[in-house]
Amino acid sequence: MIFDLQSIGALKLEEAGIFTWNVGADLVFGDSSIALLFDFPFEVSMTGQKMSAYLARIHPDDLPTVALQMHNAIASCGTYSVEYRVRGALNIYRLVASHGRCFRGVERDLTQFAGIIYPIDPAELFQ
């Protein structure tokens, strides 16, 4: 079940977060909003950690879709756009939207992935 964390008074999560992923080094860097959404310490999010740590926070039912979208963006050096549930504070799943793009160097060996993730208020889905 998806809960709005504001309604239970746990956290106020309204801001979008920015992330970058160095695919070759498998290091993801996120700002303070990313840290809050994924319930990681800010220092860990800012200094980078493996993508697997982030993927482990995605709802199991959503993970195949997210992984496929990421794979397609990397393979085509294109864009990424997907909604999914992420497990954050208090082990509560929160609906988010993520949009990003893959970038490659001239030699096609340096791959970077940059994007934004923002919470979706479940109440907005029914308006």
Secondary structure as UniProt FT lines:
FT   TURN            5..9
FT   STRAND          17..22
FT   TURN            23..26
FT   STRAND          27..30
FT   HELIX           32..38
FT   HELIX           42..47
FT   HELIX           51..55
FT   TURN            56..57
FT   TURN            60..62
FT   HELIX           63..76
FT   STRAND          79..87
FT   HELIX           89..91
FT   STRAND          93..104
FT   TURN            106..107
FT   STRAND          111..119
FT   HELIX           122..126
//
